[in-house]
Amino acid sequence: MDRELTRRMAERADEGNLPFVTLCTVGRDGALRSFVHARSAEVLGPGGGEPLCRMGSLTKLVTAAALLRLVESGRLSLDASLGEVLPEAAPGELAGTLGAATLRQLLGHAAGLPRGGYHAPPEGEPPAEPCAPLFSPGQAFKYSNLGYALAGRAIAAAAGDTYAAHAERAVLAPLGMRSSTLRAPRRAGAPQGMQRAHYRSLVRRDDALEPAPPIVLPTAAGGLISTASDYARLVAALFTPQVLKGAPLLRPASVAALLSPARRAAPGLSFGLGVGQATFQGLPCLFHVGCAPGFTSYFACLPALGLTAVATAGRAGATNELKTLVHFALGRLASDEPPPSPPSPAPSGAHLGGAYFSGARRLEIRERGGRLVAIHDGGPERLLTHHEGASFIQQGGPFAEHLLRFELSEGRAVACHAGPRSFSRDRARRPRPPDRTWGPLLGAYRHPLTGEAEVFACDGRLVFAFGPTDRALLRPLGPATFELQDGSFHRERATFAELRDGCFWTLRIGDMDFVRGGDP
């Protein structure tokens, strides 16, 4: 597998313009195997080791584990409320029903808090304004960095120390994660690679690389600096302890608490405490994505097979590249690396051919000389290259950077998911036309940290799509103001601004600013 894997890493790095990409796998034998592809020695870690990465939201699993260590020692309870754990909170700070939210609800994104976090105050300081829940705790799922910031404060209060000090002592140190830290390294005295990861990361803005801001998330939500190998130790120790030597980090009951109750976040996707849950090749798969200025990280774990893979990249917005790499590695490990066998035949035009609709948009799949092509809105034919299963990669044009994933029912495709947009085969009814006043709102938008989104019309409704599965209806509140319904931005306000050339150019959701760009 090594040769094929390094080839694919080089391809992903070249295709995504990645300064580095790293991968670490943990097999059934418990051995950690690391692979690094770097364009320059400058991005390597101390002593030429693995590049360090700002792990973004992969920090949340560390926070959940650190809190559960306090639960195991009797100093906290998952069902304790914030009001009980933070009795010293300033009057009005735990606004609305927030004081009744439990630690379990905070870690499970069920406290009703907005997403927040990209302009958060320093750790330990209260927010500038009281933050009231958008809905009663426990009522629904809503991904929130602010919830983890409050969980970090609860950890500090129970531990009698800072969040970072307790988490490093209770989680990082026992696992030998020596290349990891939760404390912002100072310019003087910190390892060179750690300084670079924190201070000298780059983000791409308007086709130019600029220095990234030093901190964008509360420490407990996204402050971890680590390597793929270090983080693989954490994932394996929690979810496949049978393959590692040494005492487990958490008791079985605590690991079970991490995974339940799993709240539905989107079709086929749910979240436990600090970890997402889906399926991979029919098996339960644990995963999470991390985004930070200049960096992307991703892990996936198959507990039933005792397999883990973690990947990092030196560029924001590289989620697709890392997912492809990690899933390839897990697929090869799951097959025990037998001699290469002929790939399963790709679905043909008989299975996939025909027209698909998404509002006013039309996607047509045809077969040409034994190859499939995609035609968007009557445009030129775009060749489709088989990826795996019923997934294809489109060569050029709209959605060229995304997989086209077909949903099959009884051997025939009923839908196609292309990037943030979903097309339906349903020909039984004609979609309702979009409101003509929506034209300036429609199109693709991009956030510098979290990637792309799209606003489109579907069957007479206005839809906001964020990533491959997160979708929400936009309910009008005013001419350019909406409320999102469902999805991870549930009940957030969306405001379009900067109208010029017949289009709105910015979209603010909560405290996140999206800028128009990319294919519509």
C-alpha positions as CSV (number, residue, x, y, z in Angstrom):
1,M,0.0,0.0,0.0
2,D,2.9,2.4,0.7
3,R,3.8,3.1,-2.9
4,E,0.2,3.6,-4.0
5,L,-0.6,5.7,-0.9
6,T,2.4,8.1,-1.4
7,R,1.4,8.5,-5.1
8,R,-2.1,9.5,-4.1
9,M,-0.8,11.9,-1.4
10,A,1.4,13.6,-4.1
11,E,-1.6,13.8,-6.4
12,R,-3.8,15.3,-3.7
13,A,-1.1,17.8,-2.8
14,D,-0.6,18.9,-6.4
15,E,-4.3,19.0,-7.2
16,G,-5.1,21.0,-4.0
17,N,-1.9,23.2,-4.0
18,L,-1.1,21.9,-0.5
19,P,2.2,22.9,1.1
20,F,2.1,19.6,2.9
21,V,-0.2,16.6,3.5
22,T,0.4,14.0,6.2
23,L,-1.4,10.7,7.0
24,C,-1.1,8.4,9.9
25,T,-2.8,5.0,10.1
26,V,-3.3,2.6,13.0
27,G,-3.8,-1.0,12.0
28,R,-5.1,-4.0,13.7
29,D,-1.5,-4.7,14.9
30,G,-1.5,-1.4,16.8
31,A,1.4,0.0,14.7
32,L,1.3,3.6,13.7
33,R,2.5,4.3,10.2
34,S,3.1,7.8,9.1
35,F,3.4,9.3,5.6
36,V,4.4,12.9,4.8
37,H,4.5,14.7,1.5
38,A,6.0,18.2,1.8
39,R,6.9,20.7,-0.9
40,S,9.5,22.3,1.3
41,A,11.5,21.4,4.4
42,E,10.3,24.7,5.9
43,V,6.9,23.2,6.7
44,L,8.3,20.2,8.6
45,G,8.1,20.0,12.3
46,P,11.0,20.2,14.8
47,G,14.0,18.1,13.7
48,G,12.4,17.5,10.3
49,G,9.5,15.6,11.7
50,E,5.8,15.7,10.8
51,P,4.4,19.1,10.1
52,L,2.4,20.6,13.0
53,C,-1.2,21.4,12.3
54,R,-3.7,23.7,13.9
55,M,-6.4,21.0,14.4
56,G,-9.4,23.2,14.6
57,S,-12.6,21.3,15.6
58,L,-10.7,18.1,16.2
59,T,-9.9,19.7,19.5
60,K,-13.5,18.9,20.6
61,L,-12.7,15.3,21.1
62,V,-9.9,16.3,23.4
63,T,-12.3,18.5,25.4
64,A,-14.9,15.7,25.7
65,A,-12.3,13.3,26.9
66,A,-10.8,15.8,29.4
67,L,-14.3,16.4,30.8
68,L,-15.0,12.7,31.1
69,R,-11.7,12.2,33.1
70,L,-13.3,14.6,35.6
71,V,-16.5,12.7,35.5
72,E,-14.6,9.5,36.3
73,S,-12.9,11.1,39.2
74,G,-16.2,12.3,40.6
75,R,-15.5,16.0,40.2
76,L,-18.2,16.5,37.4
77,S,-21.4,14.9,36.1
78,L,-22.4,15.0,32.5
79,D,-25.9,15.8,33.7
80,A,-24.9,18.7,35.8
81,S,-26.2,22.1,34.6
82,L,-24.1,25.1,33.8
83,G,-25.7,27.0,36.6
84,E,-24.5,24.3,39.0
85,V,-21.0,24.1,37.6
86,L,-20.4,27.8,37.1
87,P,-22.1,29.4,40.2
88,E,-19.7,32.4,39.9
89,A,-21.0,33.3,36.4
90,A,-21.8,37.0,36.2
91,P,-25.5,38.0,36.5
92,G,-27.1,37.6,33.1
93,E,-24.2,35.8,31.6
94,L,-26.1,32.5,31.4
95,A,-29.0,34.2,29.7
96,G,-32.4,32.6,29.0
97,T,-32.4,28.9,29.6
98,L,-28.6,28.5,29.2
99,G,-28.1,28.0,32.9
100,A,-30.2,24.8,32.7
101,A,-28.2,23.3,29.8
102,T,-26.2,20.2,30.9
103,L,-22.6,19.4,30.1
104,R,-23.8,16.5,28.1
105,Q,-25.9,18.9,26.0
106,L,-23.0,21.3,25.5
107,L,-20.7,18.5,24.3
108,G,-23.4,17.0,22.1
109,H,-24.3,20.4,20.4
110,A,-27.8,20.3,21.9
111,A,-27.7,23.3,24.2
112,G,-29.3,25.5,21.6
113,L,-26.4,27.9,21.3
114,P,-25.4,29.6,18.0
115,R,-22.4,28.3,16.1
116,G,-20.1,31.3,17.1
117,G,-16.5,31.1,17.9
118,Y,-14.7,32.8,15.0
119,H,-14.2,36.0,16.9
120,A,-14.3,34.6,20.4
121,P,-12.9,36.3,23.5
122,P,-9.7,34.9,25.1
123,E,-10.2,31.7,27.1
124,G,-11.6,32.3,30.5
125,E,-13.2,35.6,29.7
126,P,-17.0,35.9,29.4
127,P,-18.5,36.8,26.0
128,A,-18.9,40.5,25.4
129,E,-22.7,40.1,25.5
130,P,-24.9,37.4,27.2
131,C,-25.5,34.6,24.8
132,A,-29.0,33.2,25.1
133,P,-29.9,29.8,23.5
134,L,-31.9,29.9,20.3
135,F,-34.1,27.1,21.6
136,S,-34.5,25.2,24.8
137,P,-31.6,22.9,25.6
138,G,-32.1,19.3,24.5
139,Q,-34.7,20.2,21.9
140,A,-32.6,19.8,18.8
141,F,-29.1,19.6,17.3
142,K,-27.1,22.8,16.5
143,Y,-23.4,22.7,16.0
144,S,-21.8,25.2,18.4
145,N,-18.3,26.3,19.2
146,L,-19.6,28.5,22.0
147,G,-20.9,25.4,23.7
148,Y,-17.4,24.0,23.9
149,A,-16.1,27.3,25.1
150,L,-18.4,27.0,28.1
151,A,-17.5,23.3,28.5
152,G,-13.9,24.5,28.8
153,R,-14.8,26.9,31.5
154,A,-16.6,24.1,33.4
155,I,-13.5,21.9,33.1
156,A,-11.3,24.7,34.5
157,A,-13.7,25.3,37.4
158,A,-13.8,21.6,38.4
159,A,-10.1,21.0,37.9
160,G,-9.0,24.1,39.7
161,D,-6.6,24.9,36.9
162,T,-6.8,26.2,33.3
163,Y,-8.6,24.2,30.7
164,A,-5.4,23.8,28.7
165,A,-3.3,22.6,31.7
166,H,-5.9,20.0,32.7
167,A,-6.5,18.7,29.2
168,E,-2.7,18.3,28.6
169,R,-2.3,16.6,31.9
170,A,-5.3,14.3,31.7
171,V,-5.4,13.5,27.9
172,L,-2.2,14.5,26.0
173,A,0.4,13.4,28.5
174,P,-0.9,9.9,29.3
175,L,-0.9,9.1,25.5
176,G,2.6,10.4,24.9
177,M,1.3,13.2,22.6
178,R,4.6,15.1,22.9
179,S,4.2,17.1,19.7
180,S,0.8,18.5,20.9
181,T,-0.2,21.5,22.9
182,L,-3.3,23.5,23.8
183,R,-1.4,26.5,24.9
184,A,-0.5,29.3,22.4
185,P,3.2,29.0,22.1
186,R,5.1,32.2,22.7
187,R,7.4,33.5,20.1
188,A,10.4,33.0,22.2
189,G,11.3,29.6,23.5
190,A,8.7,27.6,21.7
191,P,9.7,24.9,19.2
192,Q,10.2,26.4,15.8
193,G,7.6,24.1,14.1
194,M,5.1,25.0,16.8
195,Q,5.7,28.7,16.4
196,R,5.2,28.3,12.7
197,A,2.0,26.3,13.1
198,H,0.6,29.0,15.4
199,Y,2.0,32.2,14.1
200,R,3.0,31.7,10.5
201,S,0.2,29.7,8.9
202,L,-1.2,31.1,5.7
203,V,-4.7,31.6,4.3
204,R,-5.6,32.2,0.7
205,R,-7.5,35.4,0.0
206,D,-8.1,36.6,-3.6
207,D,-5.5,34.2,-5.0
208,A,-2.9,35.5,-2.6
209,L,-1.4,33.9,0.5
210,E,-1.6,36.0,3.7
211,P,-0.6,35.3,7.3
212,A,-3.5,33.8,9.3
213,P,-4.8,35.4,12.5
214,P,-3.3,33.6,15.5
215,I,-6.5,32.4,17.2
216,V,-9.9,32.0,15.7
217,L,-11.7,29.6,18.1
218,P,-11.9,29.3,21.9
219,T,-9.2,26.9,23.0
220,A,-11.6,24.2,24.1
221,A,-13.3,24.3,20.7
222,G,-10.4,24.6,18.3
223,G,-7.1,25.4,20.0
224,L,-5.1,22.2,19.6
225,I,-1.8,22.1,17.8
226,S,-0.8,18.6,17.0
227,T,0.4,16.1,14.3
228,A,-1.4,13.3,12.5
229,S,0.5,10.7,14.5
230,D,-0.2,12.2,17.9
231,Y,-3.9,12.6,17.1
232,A,-4.1,9.0,15.8
233,R,-2.9,7.9,19.2
234,L,-5.9,9.7,20.8
235,V,-8.5,8.2,18.4
236,A,-7.1,4.7,18.7
237,A,-6.8,4.9,22.5
238,L,-10.5,6.0,22.8
239,F,-12.2,3.8,20.2
240,T,-9.9,0.9,19.4
241,P,-8.0,0.4,22.7
242,Q,-7.7,-3.3,21.9
243,V,-5.0,-2.7,19.3
244,L,-2.8,-0.5,21.6
245,K,-0.6,-1.6,24.5
246,G,-1.2,0.1,27.8
247,A,-4.1,1.2,29.9
248,P,-7.1,2.7,28.1
249,L,-7.5,6.4,28.5
250,L,-11.2,6.2,29.5
251,R,-13.4,3.5,31.0
252,P,-15.8,1.6,28.7
253,A,-18.8,3.4,30.2
254,S,-17.1,6.8,29.4
255,V,-16.4,5.8,25.8
256,A,-20.1,4.7,25.5
257,A,-21.1,8.2,26.8
258,L,-19.0,9.7,24.0
259,L,-21.1,7.9,21.4
260,S,-24.6,8.3,22.9
261,P,-27.1,9.8,22.6
262,A,-26.2,10.4,19.0
263,R,-28.2,13.3,17.7
264,R,-29.2,13.5,14.0
265,A,-27.4,16.4,12.3
266,A,-28.2,15.6,8.7
267,P,-29.4,12.5,6.7
268,G,-27.0,9.7,7.4
269,L,-25.0,11.8,9.9
270,S,-25.2,12.1,13.7
271,F,-23.1,13.5,16.5
272,G,-22.2,12.1,19.9
273,L,-19.9,14.0,22.3
274,G,-17.0,15.5,20.2
275,V,-17.3,12.9,17.4
276,G,-19.5,12.5,14.3
277,Q,-21.0,9.1,13.4
278,A,-21.8,7.9,9.9
279,T,-21.1,4.7,7.9
280,F,-18.2,3.6,5.6
281,Q,-18.6,0.6,3.4
282,G,-21.6,-0.5,5.5
283,L,-19.7,-0.2,8.8
284,P,-20.1,2.3,11.7
285,C,-17.6,5.1,11.1
286,L,-16.5,7.7,13.7
287,F,-15.1,11.0,12.2
288,H,-14.6,14.7,12.5
289,V,-13.3,17.5,10.4
290,G,-11.1,20.3,11.6
291,C,-10.7,23.7,10.0
292,A,-8.3,26.5,11.0
293,P,-6.6,29.4,9.1
294,G,-4.1,27.7,6.8
295,F,-4.9,24.1,7.9
296,T,-7.3,21.3,7.5
297,S,-7.5,18.0,9.4
298,Y,-9.7,14.9,9.3
299,F,-10.0,11.6,11.0
300,A,-12.0,8.5,10.5
301,C,-12.1,5.3,12.6
302,L,-13.7,1.9,12.1
303,P,-14.1,0.5,15.6
304,A,-15.4,-2.8,14.4
305,L,-12.2,-3.5,12.5
306,G,-9.8,-1.7,14.9
307,L,-8.7,0.8,12.2
308,T,-7.9,4.5,12.4
309,A,-6.6,7.1,9.9
310,V,-5.8,10.8,10.5
311,A,-4.8,13.3,7.8
312,T,-3.6,16.9,7.9
313,A,-2.9,19.5,5.2
314,G,-1.2,22.9,5.1
315,R,-4.2,24.7,3.6
316,A,-7.7,25.6,4.7
317,G,-10.6,24.1,2.7
318,A,-8.8,20.8,1.9
319,T,-11.5,18.6,3.4
320,N,-12.3,16.8,0.1
321,E,-8.6,15.9,-0.5
322,L,-8.2,14.6,3.0
323,K,-11.4,12.6,3.0
324,T,-10.4,10.9,-0.2
325,L,-7.0,10.0,1.2
326,V,-8.3,8.7,4.6
327,H,-11.0,6.7,3.0
328,F,-8.6,5.1,0.5
329,A,-6.3,4.2,3.4
330,L,-9.1,2.7,5.5
331,G,-10.4,0.7,2.5
332,R,-7.0,-0.8,1.9
333,L,-6.4,-1.6,5.6
334,A,-9.9,-3.1,5.8
335,S,-9.1,-5.5,3.0
336,D,-5.8,-6.6,4.7
337,E,-4.0,-5.4,1.6
338,P,-4.6,-8.4,-0.7
339,P,-3.1,-8.3,-4.2
340,P,-4.9,-5.6,-6.2
341,S,-8.1,-7.0,-7.6
342,P,-10.1,-5.6,-10.6
343,P,-12.3,-2.7,-9.5
344,S,-16.0,-3.3,-9.4
345,P,-17.7,-2.1,-12.6
346,A,-18.9,1.4,-12.5
347,P,-22.6,2.0,-12.8
348,S,-23.5,2.5,-16.5
349,G,-25.7,4.9,-18.4
350,A,-28.5,2.4,-17.9
351,H,-28.3,3.0,-14.1
352,L,-27.6,6.7,-14.1
353,G,-28.6,8.2,-17.4
354,G,-31.3,10.8,-17.7
355,A,-32.2,14.2,-16.4
356,Y,-32.0,15.4,-12.8
357,F,-33.5,18.6,-11.4
358,S,-32.7,21.1,-8.7
359,G,-35.1,24.0,-8.8
360,A,-34.5,25.7,-12.2
361,R,-31.2,23.8,-12.6
362,R,-30.9,20.7,-14.8
363,L,-28.3,18.0,-14.8
364,E,-28.3,15.4,-17.6
365,I,-26.2,12.2,-17.6
366,R,-25.5,10.6,-20.9
367,E,-23.3,7.7,-22.1
368,R,-20.8,8.4,-24.9
369,G,-18.7,5.6,-26.2
370,G,-18.8,3.6,-23.0
371,R,-18.0,6.7,-20.8
372,L,-20.4,8.9,-18.9
373,V,-20.7,12.6,-19.4
374,A,-22.5,15.3,-17.5
375,I,-24.3,18.3,-19.1
376,H,-25.3,21.2,-16.8
377,D,-28.1,23.4,-18.0
378,G,-27.5,22.5,-21.7
379,G,-23.8,23.4,-21.5
380,P,-20.9,21.4,-22.8
381,E,-20.4,17.7,-22.0
382,R,-18.1,17.1,-19.0
383,L,-16.4,13.7,-18.8
384,L,-17.1,11.7,-15.6
385,T,-14.3,9.5,-14.1
386,H,-15.3,6.7,-11.9
387,H,-14.2,7.2,-8.3
388,E,-15.7,4.4,-6.3
389,G,-19.2,2.8,-5.9
390,A,-21.7,5.2,-7.4
391,S,-19.4,8.2,-7.1
392,F,-17.7,10.0,-10.0
393,I,-15.3,12.9,-10.5
394,Q,-16.3,15.5,-13.1
395,Q,-13.6,16.9,-15.4
396,G,-14.0,20.7,-15.4
397,G,-17.0,22.9,-15.3
398,P,-19.4,23.3,-12.3
399,F,-18.7,20.9,-9.4
400,A,-15.3,20.0,-10.8
401,E,-13.9,20.0,-7.3
402,H,-16.6,17.8,-5.9
403,L,-17.6,14.2,-6.2
404,L,-20.9,13.5,-8.0
405,R,-22.6,10.9,-5.7
406,F,-25.6,9.0,-7.1
407,E,-28.2,7.5,-4.8
408,L,-29.4,4.1,-6.2
409,S,-32.7,2.4,-5.6
410,E,-33.4,-1.0,-7.1
411,G,-30.4,-0.5,-9.4
412,R,-31.4,2.9,-10.7
413,A,-30.3,6.3,-9.6
414,V,-33.0,8.4,-8.0
415,A,-30.8,11.4,-7.0
416,C,-27.4,13.0,-7.5
417,H,-25.5,15.0,-4.9
418,A,-23.0,17.4,-6.5
419,G,-21.1,19.5,-4.0
420,P,-23.6,21.4,-1.9
421,R,-26.5,20.9,-4.4
422,S,-28.8,17.9,-4.7
423,F,-30.6,16.9,-7.9
424,S,-33.7,14.8,-8.0
425,R,-34.8,12.3,-10.7
426,D,-38.4,13.0,-9.8
427,R,-40.2,13.7,-13.1
428,A,-43.7,13.2,-11.7
429,R,-44.2,16.9,-11.0
430,R,-42.8,20.1,-12.4
431,P,-40.9,22.1,-9.8
432,R,-42.4,25.4,-8.7
433,P,-40.6,28.4,-10.2
434,P,-38.4,30.4,-7.9
435,D,-39.5,33.9,-6.7
436,R,-38.1,36.4,-9.3
437,T,-36.8,38.6,-6.5
438,W,-34.4,35.9,-5.4
439,G,-32.1,36.3,-8.3
440,P,-29.5,38.6,-6.6
441,L,-29.3,36.2,-3.7
442,L,-28.5,33.0,-5.6
443,G,-25.1,31.6,-6.2
444,A,-22.0,30.2,-4.5
445,Y,-20.4,31.8,-1.4
446,R,-17.2,31.0,0.4
447,H,-16.0,31.4,4.0
448,P,-12.1,31.6,4.4
449,L,-12.1,29.0,7.1
450,T,-15.0,26.6,6.7
451,G,-15.2,26.4,2.9
452,E,-18.0,26.9,0.4
453,A,-21.8,27.3,0.6
454,E,-24.5,27.9,-1.9
455,V,-27.9,29.7,-2.0
456,F,-30.3,28.2,-4.5
457,A,-34.0,27.8,-5.3
458,C,-35.6,24.4,-5.1
459,D,-39.3,23.8,-5.8
460,G,-40.3,27.4,-5.0
461,R,-38.2,27.5,-1.8
462,L,-34.9,29.3,-1.0
463,V,-32.3,26.9,0.3
464,F,-28.9,27.4,2.0
465,A,-26.4,24.6,1.5
466,F,-23.3,24.3,3.6
467,G,-20.9,21.4,2.8
468,P,-22.2,18.1,1.3
469,T,-25.1,17.4,3.6
470,D,-26.1,20.5,5.6
471,R,-29.2,22.2,4.2
472,A,-31.6,24.8,5.6
473,L,-34.6,26.6,4.3
474,L,-34.4,30.4,4.3
475,R,-37.6,32.0,5.8
476,P,-38.0,35.6,4.8
477,L,-37.8,38.2,7.6
478,G,-37.2,41.2,5.3
479,P,-36.0,42.1,1.8
480,A,-32.5,40.7,2.4
481,T,-32.9,39.1,5.8
482,F,-33.9,35.5,6.5
483,E,-34.0,33.0,9.3
484,L,-32.4,29.6,8.6
485,Q,-34.6,26.6,9.5
486,D,-33.0,23.2,10.2
487,G,-29.3,22.3,9.7
488,S,-26.4,23.4,11.9
489,F,-27.4,27.0,11.5
490,H,-30.9,26.4,12.7
491,R,-32.6,29.7,13.8
492,E,-29.6,31.8,12.9
493,R,-30.3,35.1,11.0
494,A,-28.9,35.4,7.5
495,T,-28.3,38.9,6.1
496,F,-27.3,39.6,2.5
497,A,-25.4,42.8,1.8
498,E,-23.2,44.7,-0.7
499,L,-25.6,44.8,-3.7
500,R,-23.7,45.6,-6.8
501,D,-23.9,44.4,-10.5
502,G,-27.3,42.9,-9.7
503,C,-26.0,40.5,-7.0
504,F,-25.4,40.5,-3.3
505,W,-21.7,39.9,-2.6
506,T,-21.7,39.1,1.1
507,L,-23.8,36.9,3.3
508,R,-23.5,37.1,7.1
509,I,-24.8,34.2,9.2
510,G,-24.4,34.7,12.9
511,D,-20.8,36.0,13.1
512,M,-19.6,34.2,10.0
513,D,-19.1,36.2,6.8
514,F,-19.4,34.4,3.4
515,V,-18.2,36.2,0.2
516,R,-19.6,35.5,-3.2
517,G,-17.3,33.4,-5.4
518,G,-17.0,30.1,-7.3
519,D,-19.4,28.4,-9.7
520,P,-23.1,29.3,-9.2
